[in-house]
Amino acid sequence: MKTFSSILLVVALAGCGKQATSGQIEGAVPPAKAAEFKKGQGLLLTPDAAEFIGLRKAEAQAKADRVLVPVDALLRNSEGAFVFVQNGQRWLRTEVKPGVESDGSIQVADGLLEGDVIAIAGVWGLWLAELQAIKGGVGCADGH
């Protein structure tokens, strides 16, 4: 029983920015960061992080002079309306001007082009990862 509780103590102390000072497992490698953010370039996720948030992508479709995106692709917050656009291997939060919503899609009057690859699922996970990177410092899951 003492060995088991010692292992639990190590896990609890090593998680949120504190290094365990006693009872560390020798040779243990901290986990890699799940996401990396660079201003102007966007968020880079590990494949495991992308799977965890349920990230799915699709190309934006045009109809008349508007681009249509699924409603789930739109992120609305206190700063405005956004869509995450693929920028190489990264995801860049891009401000858009939403229009009329119908049949699960929303027209985007400005901010996207037909053929842009956008996140259509996992949008809130991308937003939370970005917030963690720019406002929250080092996350518990970052192995620090």
Secondary structure, 3 states (H helix, E strand, C coil): CHHHHHHHHHHHHHHCCCCCCCCCCCCCCCCCCCEEEECCCEEEECHHHHHHHCCEEEECEEECCEEEEEHHHCEEECCEEEEEEEECCEEEEEECEEEEEECCEEEEEECCCCCCEEEEECHHHHHHHHHHHHHHCCCHHHCC
